[in-house]
Amino acid sequence: MPDLSAFPITEKWPARHPDRLQLYSLPTPNGVKIPIMLEEIGLPYEVHKVDFSKDEQNSPAFLSLNPNNKIPAILDPNGPGGKPLALFESGAILVYLADKTGKLLPADPAARYHAIQWLMF
Ligand SMILES: N[C@@H](CCC(=O)N[C@@H](CS)C(=O)NCC(=O)O)C(=O)O
């Protein structure tokens, strides 16, 4: 079982399933991008609500994962090299998940950059 104790965010939002990708988000336009993709690619995940009404995006625990105080952010226990990977910025997370699973981004370089172009748009 992966050990995520080195990440302070897990103190405020404990992982009940530390083997699954941990998603810190809220149903906002940017916040829903990641669960939509996770459902599309079928990757198991555990979601944690970052409650804006409690200013949780500015809590020290959340800022330890994203110093830019924005959702969405993830902590993947099975990142590159089998090590945990923390990531923020929805575009970066979507590209990471596509690369990780080989889904939703074309392998052809030109097609890949066109897809990323529309993602950034
Ligand atoms: N460029 C960022 C934007 C993220 C963003 O703006 N998130 C908003 C919610 S949709 C947020 O966390 N706002 C909290 C705040 O600014 O305090 C991304 O794509 O992830």
The ligand as an SDF file (V2000), in Angstrom:
LIG
                    3D

 20 19  0  0  0  0  0  0  0  0999 V2000
   -5.5560   27.6010  -14.5600 N   0  0  0  0  0  0  0  0  0  0  0  0
   -6.1710   26.8690  -13.4590 C   0  0  0  0  0  0  0  0  0  0  0  0
   -7.4150   27.6190  -12.9930 C   0  0  0  0  0  0  0  0  0  0  0  0
   -8.0500   26.9270  -11.8190 C   0  0  0  0  0  0  0  0  0  0  0  0
   -9.1050   27.8100  -11.1770 C   0  0  0  0  0  0  0  0  0  0  0  0
   -9.3110   28.9760  -11.5520 O   0  0  0  0  0  0  0  0  0  0  0  0
   -9.7840   27.2360  -10.1860 N   0  0  0  0  0  0  0  0  0  0  0  0
  -10.7830   27.9980   -9.4520 C   0  0  0  0  0  0  0  0  0  0  0  0
  -12.1220   27.2820   -9.4690 C   0  0  0  0  0  0  0  0  0  0  0  0
  -12.7300   27.0270  -11.1120 S   0  0  0  0  0  0  0  0  0  0  0  0
  -10.3280   28.1460   -8.0080 C   0  0  0  0  0  0  0  0  0  0  0  0
   -9.7560   27.2200   -7.4520 O   0  0  0  0  0  0  0  0  0  0  0  0
  -10.5690   29.2850   -7.3690 N   0  0  0  0  0  0  0  0  0  0  0  0
  -10.2710   29.4720   -5.9800 C   0  0  0  0  0  0  0  0  0  0  0  0
   -9.6680   30.8110   -5.6620 C   0  0  0  0  0  0  0  0  0  0  0  0
   -9.2130   31.5070   -6.5970 O   0  0  0  0  0  0  0  0  0  0  0  0
   -9.6250   31.1430   -4.4700 O   0  0  0  0  0  0  0  0  0  0  0  0
   -6.5190   25.4560  -13.9070 C   0  0  0  0  0  0  0  0  0  0  0  0
   -6.8670   25.2900  -15.0840 O   0  0  0  0  0  0  0  0  0  0  0  0
   -6.4420   24.5250  -13.0940 O   0  0  0  0  0  0  0  0  0  0  0  0
  1  2  1  0
  2  3  1  0
  2 18  1  0
  3  4  1  0
  4  5  1  0
  5  6  2  0
  5  7  1  0
  7  8  1  0
  8  9  1  0
  8 11  1  0
  9 10  1  0
 11 12  2  0
 11 13  1  0
 13 14  1  0
 14 15  1  0
 15 16  2  0
 15 17  1  0
 18 19  2  0
 18 20  1  0
M  END
$$$$
